[in-house]
């Protein structure tokens, strides 16, 4: 019989419920709600325990403070399985579309100390927030209508808060406090399995992707330029030249910090349980510079080799920044041994994801051979070494339909999910999504498998000016009796149609929206 709990310090009805039922109710609450519940009385402080399976780290002092506190806690530290490092940065200055002619109000700037670029971005965000409430669109969900209409946080207060964030970040970087915290945490989290590097944290205005301690500590309704990370994530900033990896690697500071920290920890603690390294961009056009692979003697490449070579390493997500990588010699990296050797070291791999930020609509592709930029998939992925592969993802790559089919045909039967997003088929007149899925349906034999053994399919494409998810429609076509969601796309007069889905097909998605449901992956055993 369930035991009823009585507690002399509380007369609430809840304390009379069976402890098993209370446990189920509490298990469904968010940590923020559990924290509030624990503060109501000593009874709930004892039975309502926080579920802390991941911690956040960044160059923000508040994140480091909480991260270190968890690492020092003899109970909470045991539950941590994932570290999420936020590499989004507050910058000294953001580009705007008006940089060339924006009039400077010297008197106003001298009086307030607020630069014109900040005023521009602030006014732009306020306008977007007001417009979203007037039109009823689901943006700026954390801002109350009153807060926006009255601008409780005016530009002066906003800039003051922003400067405090920027100053704190600058001090952390100069002192290397995040590096010290990471080293301490790796030693104090014995059950740590996954390390994630992300630039998505701040999401959209008042709709953060992750509620880190820094974001939770921001004043309610605060409007500020969202922190971004890595080249290409500031929509108005245009870099004119791509340097060598050694000359530009500080732009990916979080990547350098994590690869060195994890590799050093593995070398000094061979019994560590770390088995996953995920670099998360989630359809955002950003990644780690491809120039990393130009010099195999650089410390970051060697550290990556150490991480992936660790016995039992199971997951690796690698987005690549290919901006200004046009030359034949530069693209030869994909055909090189150093690129192939990296995943080849992970013989226990169960999850691999490779993506780029290539802009296939660029006019430069009209004069540069697409075919020469198509690396054979077997040259990149040593699929014969991954007998227990569960997830494979390829996004924004040049592929040949015949080569893709050959590769898909040798994927192991352990495969549980497959992503093929934003693929560019070469030559354009001999391949398309429609043709690929026709061949997959006809030749792979996946349709005849039991439903539980059919790989989950994920496909994103660009259409109608938005990101379109056609995963459901593709699965319905491959495994059931649905129609192929892609148009023919082989008409030489309309070469762009090779990507087109029918107008009423697919779901428009916003990957930064809190309501967007991603394909989640558990910690791999």
Backbone torsions as a table, in degrees:
resi	resn	phi	psi	omega
1	UNK	NA	139.0	179.2
2	UNK	-64.0	138.0	-178.6
3	UNK	-86.3	122.4	176.8
4	UNK	-81.4	139.1	-176.0
5	UNK	-103.7	126.0	175.2
6	UNK	-114.7	138.8	178.8
7	UNK	-138.6	128.8	-173.1
8	UNK	-68.4	-19.7	-176.7
9	UNK	-89.9	-1.2	-178.0
10	UNK	-139.5	134.1	179.2
11	UNK	-110.9	11.2	-178.5
12	UNK	-71.2	155.6	179.1
13	UNK	-62.5	-32.2	-176.1
14	UNK	-59.6	-35.0	-176.7
15	UNK	-70.1	-13.0	179.1
16	UNK	-90.2	-5.3	179.7
17	UNK	-76.0	153.2	175.5
18	UNK	-57.8	142.5	-177.3
19	UNK	-61.1	-32.6	179.0
20	UNK	-65.1	-40.9	179.7
21	UNK	-68.3	-41.4	176.6
22	UNK	-59.3	-40.7	179.6
23	UNK	-62.0	-40.0	178.7
24	UNK	-66.1	-40.9	179.7
25	UNK	-64.3	-46.6	-178.2
26	UNK	-64.4	-35.2	-178.6
27	UNK	-66.0	-19.2	-179.7
28	UNK	-91.0	-4.1	-177.8
29	UNK	-87.3	152.5	171.7
30	UNK	-73.6	157.4	-179.5
31	UNK	-58.4	-35.2	179.1
32	UNK	-63.4	-37.3	178.0
33	UNK	-72.2	-38.1	177.5
34	UNK	-63.3	-39.7	178.8
35	UNK	-61.0	-43.3	178.2
36	UNK	-65.4	-39.2	179.6
37	UNK	-64.0	-39.4	-179.3
38	UNK	-63.8	-24.2	-177.6
39	UNK	-85.9	-3.8	-177.4
40	UNK	-77.4	-36.8	-179.7
41	UNK	-165.9	166.8	-178.2
42	UNK	-67.3	-27.7	179.1
43	UNK	-61.0	-52.3	-179.0
44	UNK	-73.9	-24.2	175.8
45	UNK	-63.7	-29.6	-179.1
46	UNK	-83.9	-40.4	-172.3
47	UNK	-95.4	-21.1	-178.6
48	UNK	-94.7	96.8	-176.9
49	UNK	-97.9	136.9	177.6
50	UNK	-64.3	141.4	174.6
51	UNK	-100.2	104.4	-174.8
52	UNK	-118.8	90.6	179.4
53	UNK	-105.5	-2.2	175.5
54	UNK	-146.6	152.3	178.9
55	UNK	-132.8	153.4	-177.9
56	UNK	-106.9	144.5	176.5
57	UNK	-138.0	145.6	179.4
58	UNK	-163.4	-169.2	175.5
59	UNK	-91.9	18.1	177.4
60	UNK	-100.8	130.6	-175.2
61	UNK	-55.1	-39.5	-177.8
62	UNK	-63.1	-41.5	178.5
63	UNK	-63.2	-41.5	179.5
64	UNK	-65.2	-39.6	179.7
65	UNK	-60.7	-48.5	-179.2
66	UNK	-69.0	-41.8	178.5
67	UNK	-56.3	-47.4	-178.9
68	UNK	-66.7	-38.6	179.4
69	UNK	-62.7	-41.2	177.8
70	UNK	-66.2	-42.7	179.8
71	UNK	-62.5	-29.2	-179.9
72	UNK	-85.3	-13.7	-177.0
73	UNK	-81.8	123.6	-173.1
74	UNK	-68.7	-18.2	179.1
75	UNK	-102.8	-51.8	-176.0
76	UNK	-60.6	-35.1	-176.6
77	UNK	-63.8	-25.3	-177.6
78	UNK	-72.4	-21.4	-178.6
79	UNK	-89.7	-7.8	-175.1
80	UNK	-75.1	121.5	177.1
81	UNK	-114.0	-12.5	-176.3
82	UNK	-143.3	136.9	168.8
83	UNK	-107.6	127.4	175.1
84	UNK	-110.4	113.8	180.0
85	UNK	-96.7	120.5	-179.5
86	UNK	-89.2	109.9	-178.5
87	UNK	-100.1	13.5	173.7
88	UNK	-74.5	136.4	-171.3
89	UNK	-120.4	141.9	167.5
90	UNK	-82.4	129.8	-174.7
91	UNK	-105.3	156.4	177.1
92	UNK	-66.4	-29.6	-178.8
93	UNK	-155.5	140.0	176.6
94	UNK	-109.9	147.1	174.7
95	UNK	-75.5	153.7	174.6
96	UNK	-133.4	160.8	178.9
97	UNK	-70.7	-3.1	-176.1
98	UNK	-112.6	16.5	-174.1
99	UNK	-57.0	-34.7	-174.0
100	UNK	-76.1	-23.2	-174.6
101	UNK	-137.9	8.4	-180.0
102	UNK	-62.4	119.3	-178.7
103	UNK	-69.9	132.7	179.4
104	UNK	-90.6	123.7	176.0
105	UNK	-93.6	89.1	-173.7
106	UNK	-59.2	-38.9	-178.2
107	UNK	-66.2	-44.2	179.8
108	UNK	-67.5	-42.3	179.9
109	UNK	-66.4	-38.0	178.6
110	UNK	-66.3	-34.7	-177.9
111	UNK	-76.4	-35.2	-174.1
112	UNK	-107.6	-23.7	-176.1
113	UNK	76.6	10.9	-177.7
114	UNK	-98.9	117.5	-179.0
115	UNK	-68.7	157.9	-175.5
116	UNK	-64.6	-34.0	-179.2
117	UNK	-63.6	-35.3	-179.9
118	UNK	-69.0	-42.9	178.2
119	UNK	-60.9	-39.9	-179.3
120	UNK	-62.1	-49.9	-177.8
121	UNK	-66.0	-38.2	178.5
122	UNK	-62.8	-49.4	180.0
123	UNK	-61.9	-37.4	179.5
124	UNK	-64.6	-42.9	179.5
125	UNK	-66.9	-40.7	178.1
126	UNK	-62.4	-42.3	178.9
127	UNK	-62.4	-42.2	178.4
128	UNK	-63.6	-41.1	-179.2
129	UNK	-63.9	-45.8	179.3
130	UNK	-63.6	-41.0	-179.1
131	UNK	-64.2	-36.6	-178.8
132	UNK	-65.8	-35.6	179.2
133	UNK	-75.6	-35.2	180.0
134	UNK	-69.3	-34.4	-179.1
135	UNK	-92.0	-11.4	178.3
136	UNK	79.4	14.5	178.7
137	UNK	-76.1	155.2	-174.5
138	UNK	-89.7	71.2	172.2
139	UNK	-132.8	164.5	179.8
140	UNK	55.7	39.7	-172.8
141	UNK	-61.1	-22.2	-178.3
142	UNK	-89.5	-1.6	-178.6
143	UNK	-99.8	128.2	175.9
144	UNK	-75.2	149.2	-179.8
145	UNK	-56.6	-41.2	-179.3
146	UNK	-62.9	-39.7	-178.1
147	UNK	-64.5	-37.8	-179.6
148	UNK	-74.0	-45.5	-176.0
149	UNK	-65.4	-33.9	-179.1
150	UNK	-98.3	-5.5	-178.6
151	UNK	45.3	61.4	-178.6
152	UNK	-54.9	-34.0	175.9
153	UNK	-103.0	94.1	-178.6
154	UNK	-74.2	176.9	-173.0
155	UNK	-63.2	-33.6	178.8
156	UNK	-65.2	-45.7	179.6
157	UNK	-68.2	-37.9	177.7
158	UNK	-61.0	-46.5	-178.3
159	UNK	-65.6	-36.8	177.8
160	UNK	-62.1	-46.0	177.6
161	UNK	-63.5	-40.3	-178.8
162	UNK	-64.2	-41.4	179.3
163	UNK	-63.7	-35.8	176.8
164	UNK	-65.0	-41.6	177.0
165	UNK	-63.4	-44.5	-178.8
166	UNK	-64.8	-41.5	179.7
167	UNK	-64.8	-43.9	178.6
168	UNK	-61.0	-42.1	178.9
169	UNK	-64.1	-42.9	-179.4
170	UNK	-61.7	-42.0	179.6
171	UNK	-66.2	-40.3	179.1
172	UNK	-61.4	-45.2	-178.4
173	UNK	-65.3	-43.4	-178.3
174	UNK	-65.0	-30.9	-179.1
175	UNK	-95.6	-9.3	-178.9
176	UNK	65.8	31.7	-175.6
177	UNK	-67.8	-32.1	177.6
178	UNK	-68.3	-33.4	177.7
179	UNK	-65.7	-44.5	178.3
180	UNK	-63.8	-41.3	-179.9
181	UNK	-64.5	-41.2	178.7
182	UNK	-62.0	-45.6	180.0
183	UNK	-59.8	-41.6	179.2
184	UNK	-67.1	-44.1	-178.6
185	UNK	-64.5	-40.4	179.5
186	UNK	-59.8	-32.6	178.2
187	UNK	-78.7	-27.9	-172.3
188	UNK	-96.5	-8.4	-179.7
189	UNK	-108.8	87.5	-174.4
190	UNK	-67.6	-20.7	-178.3
191	UNK	-104.0	15.5	179.5
192	UNK	-64.9	128.7	-179.7
193	UNK	-120.8	-34.8	-172.3
194	UNK	-125.6	138.3	171.8
195	UNK	-121.2	124.8	-177.3
196	UNK	-117.3	132.1	174.1
197	UNK	-107.7	125.1	-175.3
198	UNK	-135.9	153.3	170.9
199	UNK	-121.4	11.2	-173.6
200	UNK	-92.2	-3.9	-165.2
201	UNK	-48.2	-48.3	-173.1
202	UNK	-80.6	-10.0	174.2
203	UNK	53.8	-123.4	178.3
204	UNK	-114.6	174.3	-178.3
205	UNK	-52.4	115.8	178.5
206	UNK	61.3	17.0	174.9
207	UNK	-132.1	71.1	-176.7
208	UNK	-65.0	149.4	177.4
209	UNK	-74.8	-39.9	175.0
210	UNK	-126.8	137.5	176.1
211	UNK	-91.7	78.8	178.6
212	UNK	-73.4	164.3	176.1
213	UNK	-55.5	-37.4	178.5
214	UNK	-62.4	-45.3	-178.7
215	UNK	-69.1	-38.4	178.0
216	UNK	-63.8	-28.2	-177.8
217	UNK	-84.1	-7.7	179.5
218	UNK	-68.7	144.5	177.1
219	UNK	-58.9	141.3	179.9
220	UNK	-60.7	132.2	178.0
221	UNK	82.4	5.3	-178.2
222	UNK	-67.0	130.1	174.8
223	UNK	-106.9	127.7	-176.6
224	UNK	-154.9	158.6	175.3
225	UNK	-63.6	123.5	-175.4
226	UNK	-67.0	137.9	177.4
227	UNK	-66.1	137.4	177.9
228	UNK	-129.2	172.1	179.9
229	UNK	-144.4	147.0	172.8
230	UNK	72.2	151.4	178.9
231	UNK	-56.5	140.6	177.0
232	UNK	95.8	-12.6	-177.3
233	UNK	-89.1	-12.6	171.1
234	UNK	-91.7	111.3	-168.9
235	UNK	-61.3	-21.9	-176.9
236	UNK	-102.7	-1.7	-176.3
237	UNK	-93.4	129.8	179.8
238	UNK	-123.5	112.6	175.9
239	UNK	-83.3	140.7	-175.4
240	UNK	-101.3	-10.6	-174.3
241	UNK	-152.0	136.8	176.7
242	UNK	-101.2	121.2	-177.7
243	UNK	-84.8	178.8	172.2
244	UNK	-69.1	164.6	179.9
245	UNK	-59.0	-44.0	-179.6
246	UNK	-61.7	-29.5	-178.3
247	UNK	-85.4	-14.3	-175.4
248	UNK	-130.1	5.1	-172.8
249	UNK	-65.2	-21.2	177.8
250	UNK	-64.3	-18.0	175.9
251	UNK	-68.7	-19.7	177.9
252	UNK	-116.7	49.0	-173.2
253	UNK	-57.1	-43.6	-178.9
254	UNK	-59.9	-38.3	177.2
255	UNK	-62.4	-45.3	179.5
256	UNK	-63.5	-41.7	180.0
257	UNK	-62.5	-45.7	-176.2
258	UNK	-70.8	-46.3	-178.2
259	UNK	-61.5	-41.9	178.8
260	UNK	-68.3	-43.8	-178.1
261	UNK	-63.1	-44.6	-179.7
262	UNK	-67.7	-45.1	-179.1
263	UNK	-61.6	-44.0	178.3
264	UNK	-61.8	-41.5	179.5
265	UNK	-64.5	-40.9	179.5
266	UNK	-63.9	-42.8	-179.3
267	UNK	-64.1	-37.5	-176.6
268	UNK	-90.1	-17.4	-178.1
269	UNK	-135.4	75.8	-174.4
270	UNK	-63.7	-11.3	178.9
271	UNK	-93.2	6.1	-179.2
272	UNK	-59.1	154.2	-177.6
273	UNK	-102.7	7.7	179.3
274	UNK	-62.1	125.7	-176.3
275	UNK	-137.1	3.3	-177.4
276	UNK	-142.1	135.8	175.0
277	UNK	-132.9	111.4	-175.5
278	UNK	-117.4	122.4	173.6
279	UNK	-100.9	113.1	-165.6
280	UNK	-105.1	119.4	172.8
281	UNK	-125.1	-24.4	171.9
282	UNK	50.1	63.8	176.4
283	UNK	75.3	-3.3	174.1
284	UNK	-76.5	138.6	-175.4
285	UNK	-79.9	78.7	-179.9
286	UNK	-154.7	167.0	178.9
287	UNK	175.2	-176.5	177.0
288	UNK	-82.9	136.2	-175.3
289	UNK	-56.5	132.6	177.3
290	UNK	-62.2	-21.1	-179.6
291	UNK	-66.7	-10.3	173.4
292	UNK	-54.4	-33.0	-174.2
293	UNK	-88.9	1.5	177.5
294	UNK	-71.6	-28.8	-174.4
295	UNK	-130.0	100.7	-178.4
296	UNK	-74.0	-5.6	177.6
297	UNK	-90.6	-5.9	179.9
298	UNK	-70.6	149.4	-173.5
299	UNK	-64.5	-33.6	-177.7
300	UNK	-67.0	-39.5	177.6
301	UNK	-65.7	-44.1	179.2
302	UNK	-63.1	-38.3	178.3
303	UNK	-65.6	-39.8	177.5
304	UNK	-62.2	-41.5	177.1
305	UNK	-59.2	-43.0	178.3
306	UNK	-60.7	-44.3	-178.2
307	UNK	-64.7	-49.2	-176.0
308	UNK	-72.6	-21.9	179.5
309	UNK	-81.4	-10.5	-176.5
310	UNK	-63.5	128.3	-179.3
311	UNK	-56.8	131.3	-180.0
312	UNK	89.0	3.6	178.1
313	UNK	-68.5	128.8	-167.7
314	UNK	-122.2	-18.8	-175.9
315	UNK	-140.0	135.5	176.6
316	UNK	-145.9	121.1	175.9
317	UNK	-114.8	118.9	-174.9
318	UNK	-127.5	104.4	170.3
319	UNK	-91.0	138.9	-176.2
320	UNK	-117.3	138.9	175.2
321	UNK	-93.2	111.9	-179.3
322	UNK	-106.6	19.1	179.9
323	UNK	-59.5	131.1	178.2
324	UNK	63.0	23.6	172.3
325	UNK	-101.7	93.2	-174.8
326	UNK	-117.5	-33.6	-172.2
327	UNK	-66.8	153.8	-179.5
328	UNK	-60.6	-40.3	-179.2
329	UNK	-66.6	-38.4	179.1
330	UNK	-66.4	-40.9	-179.6
331	UNK	-72.9	-15.3	178.6
332	UNK	-63.8	-14.0	178.2
333	UNK	-55.7	-39.7	-179.1
334	UNK	-63.8	-23.3	179.4
335	UNK	-95.2	-1.4	-170.4
336	UNK	-84.0	162.0	178.7
337	UNK	-69.2	-36.6	-177.8
338	UNK	-64.1	-32.7	177.7
339	UNK	-73.7	-41.4	-180.0
340	UNK	-68.7	-35.0	-176.5
341	UNK	-67.0	-28.3	-176.6
342	UNK	-60.0	-59.3	178.4
343	UNK	-71.7	-21.3	-179.3
344	UNK	-63.3	-24.2	-179.7
345	UNK	-74.8	-19.3	-177.0
346	UNK	-93.6	76.5	-175.1
347	UNK	-73.7	-15.8	178.5
348	UNK	-99.2	13.7	-173.6
349	UNK	-62.5	136.1	176.2
350	UNK	-118.2	-12.7	-175.1
351	UNK	-145.1	121.2	178.2
352	UNK	-135.7	133.4	178.7
353	UNK	-135.8	128.8	178.9
354	UNK	-132.4	127.0	-179.2
355	UNK	-142.1	163.9	175.3
356	UNK	-132.5	176.4	175.0
357	UNK	-112.9	28.8	-177.8
358	UNK	-61.3	136.2	176.0
359	UNK	-99.1	99.3	-176.6
360	UNK	-72.9	-10.3	-179.9
361	UNK	-89.1	-4.0	-178.5
362	UNK	-63.2	140.0	179.5
363	UNK	-65.7	-19.5	-179.9
364	UNK	-62.4	-27.6	-179.7
365	UNK	-70.7	-10.5	176.6
366	UNK	-75.9	-21.2	-178.6
367	UNK	-114.9	-7.9	179.0
368	UNK	-109.6	133.4	-176.3
369	UNK	-63.7	118.6	176.0
370	UNK	-70.5	-36.7	-176.5
371	UNK	-60.0	-38.6	-179.2
372	UNK	-68.9	-19.2	-179.4
373	UNK	-93.6	10.3	-178.9
374	UNK	-101.0	98.9	177.3
375	UNK	-77.7	134.1	174.8
376	UNK	-57.4	134.6	-174.1
377	UNK	-62.6	-31.8	179.0
378	UNK	-70.0	-21.2	176.9
379	UNK	-73.5	-24.8	-178.0
380	UNK	-93.5	-45.3	-171.6
381	UNK	-109.6	115.0	177.6
382	UNK	-78.4	68.7	-170.2
383	UNK	-61.1	-25.5	-179.5
384	UNK	-67.3	-16.8	-179.9
385	UNK	-92.2	-8.4	-173.9
386	UNK	-110.5	73.3	-175.5
387	UNK	-73.2	-14.4	-178.1
388	UNK	-118.3	30.2	-177.7
389	UNK	-65.8	131.5	-179.4
390	UNK	-111.8	-29.1	-179.6
391	UNK	-138.2	133.5	175.3
392	UNK	-131.4	133.2	-178.9
393	UNK	-137.3	132.5	175.9
394	UNK	-134.2	128.3	-175.8
395	UNK	-142.6	136.5	178.9
396	UNK	57.4	59.0	177.3
397	UNK	-128.9	151.3	167.8
398	UNK	-77.4	129.3	178.6
399	UNK	-137.2	154.0	170.7
400	UNK	-104.1	132.0	-174.3
401	UNK	-56.0	-42.3	-179.9
402	UNK	-63.4	-42.3	179.4
403	UNK	-66.5	-40.9	178.7
404	UNK	-61.9	-42.8	179.3
405	UNK	-65.3	-40.8	178.0
406	UNK	-60.0	-41.5	-179.2
407	UNK	-69.7	-45.6	-179.7
408	UNK	-61.3	-30.7	-178.7
409	UNK	-69.5	-17.7	-179.6
410	UNK	-106.6	6.2	175.0
411	UNK	-64.9	139.3	-175.2
412	UNK	-67.9	156.6	-179.6
413	UNK	-66.9	-8.5	178.3
414	UNK	-76.0	-9.3	-175.1
415	UNK	-59.5	127.6	179.9
416	UNK	-108.1	-23.3	-178.8
417	UNK	-152.8	149.0	-176.2
418	UNK	-142.5	127.7	174.8
419	UNK	-115.7	131.2	176.2
420	UNK	-134.6	87.2	-173.2
421	UNK	-114.9	143.4	172.4
422	UNK	53.9	41.3	179.5
423	UNK	-80.7	143.5	177.8
424	UNK	-113.3	113.9	-174.6
425	UNK	-87.1	135.4	177.1
426	UNK	-129.5	144.7	-13.8
427	UNK	-63.9	153.7	-170.5
428	UNK	-62.3	-25.2	-176.3
429	UNK	-89.4	-2.8	-174.5
430	UNK	-122.7	12.5	179.5
431	UNK	-159.3	151.8	179.8
432	UNK	-164.8	165.0	174.1
433	UNK	-59.5	-42.3	-178.1
434	UNK	-59.2	-46.6	179.7
435	UNK	-65.9	-38.3	179.7
436	UNK	-62.3	-46.2	-177.9
437	UNK	-71.0	-29.1	174.0
438	UNK	-63.1	-44.2	178.9
439	UNK	-67.1	-40.4	179.0
440	UNK	-61.2	-43.5	-179.3
441	UNK	-65.2	-37.1	-174.9
442	UNK	-82.3	-33.0	-165.9
443	UNK	-112.8	-25.7	-171.4
444	UNK	-78.2	-25.4	-178.5
445	UNK	79.4	8.7	-179.5
446	UNK	-69.9	-27.9	-178.4
447	UNK	-65.0	-29.1	-177.7
448	UNK	-84.4	-7.8	179.3
449	UNK	-72.4	159.4	172.3
450	UNK	-62.6	145.2	-176.3
451	UNK	-50.8	-37.8	-178.3
452	UNK	-70.6	-13.7	-179.9
453	UNK	-105.1	3.1	178.0
454	UNK	-85.9	124.7	-178.4
455	UNK	-60.7	138.3	171.9
456	UNK	-67.3	132.8	-177.4
457	UNK	-107.0	133.4	177.3
458	UNK	-124.2	124.8	178.7
459	UNK	-140.1	120.9	171.9
460	UNK	-114.2	139.9	174.4
461	UNK	-138.2	164.8	174.5
462	UNK	-94.1	131.7	179.8
463	UNK	-161.8	144.3	177.5
464	UNK	55.2	32.0	178.1
465	UNK	74.6	13.1	-176.4
466	UNK	-139.8	172.8	173.1
467	UNK	-86.4	124.7	-176.1
468	UNK	-114.2	128.1	176.3
469	UNK	-96.8	114.5	179.6
470	UNK	-114.3	22.9	-177.0
471	UNK	-59.2	-47.0	-178.4
472	UNK	-61.2	-45.4	-177.7
473	UNK	-65.9	-38.4	178.7
474	UNK	-65.9	-44.6	177.5
475	UNK	-60.7	-42.6	-179.6
476	UNK	-62.2	-35.0	178.0
477	UNK	-73.7	-43.9	-176.1
478	UNK	-69.4	-38.2	-170.0
479	UNK	-110.0	-17.5	-176.3
480	UNK	-124.4	-134.4	-176.9
481	UNK	-122.9	24.0	179.0
482	UNK	-74.0	169.3	178.7
483	UNK	-87.7	153.7	173.7
484	UNK	-64.7	121.0	-174.5
485	UNK	-73.8	-10.2	-176.3
486	UNK	-99.3	144.4	176.0
487	UNK	-72.5	171.2	-175.3
488	UNK	-60.0	-51.2	172.7
489	UNK	67.1	21.9	179.9
490	UNK	-115.8	6.0	178.5
491	UNK	-71.5	119.3	-176.6
492	UNK	-62.7	-16.9	178.4
493	UNK	-82.5	-15.7	-177.6
494	UNK	-134.3	64.3	-174.2
495	UNK	-62.4	-27.5	-178.6
496	UNK	-68.0	-16.2	-175.8
497	UNK	-71.4	-6.2	179.7
498	UNK	-63.1	-17.6	178.7
499	UNK	-98.7	-11.9	-166.7
500	UNK	-71.7	135.9	167.1
501	UNK	-102.6	157.1	178.6
502	UNK	-61.1	150.3	-168.9
503	UNK	-59.5	-27.7	-177.7
504	UNK	-102.3	18.2	-174.5
505	UNK	-111.5	143.9	175.9
506	UNK	89.4	170.6	-178.3
507	UNK	-123.7	125.4	175.7
508	UNK	-69.5	129.6	-176.4
509	UNK	-130.6	155.8	172.8
510	UNK	-125.1	106.1	-172.7
511	UNK	-67.0	-16.0	178.3
512	UNK	-93.9	-0.8	179.5
513	UNK	-78.1	137.9	178.0
514	UNK	-59.5	-25.0	-178.8
515	UNK	-82.9	-7.3	-178.4
516	UNK	-74.6	129.6	-178.9
517	UNK	-99.3	110.6	178.7
518	UNK	-84.4	160.8	171.3
519	UNK	-74.9	112.6	-175.7
520	UNK	-92.1	145.3	179.4
521	UNK	-121.4	126.0	177.3
522	UNK	-71.9	166.9	173.2
523	UNK	-61.0	128.3	-177.7
524	UNK	-77.1	135.0	177.8
525	UNK	-85.4	NA	NA
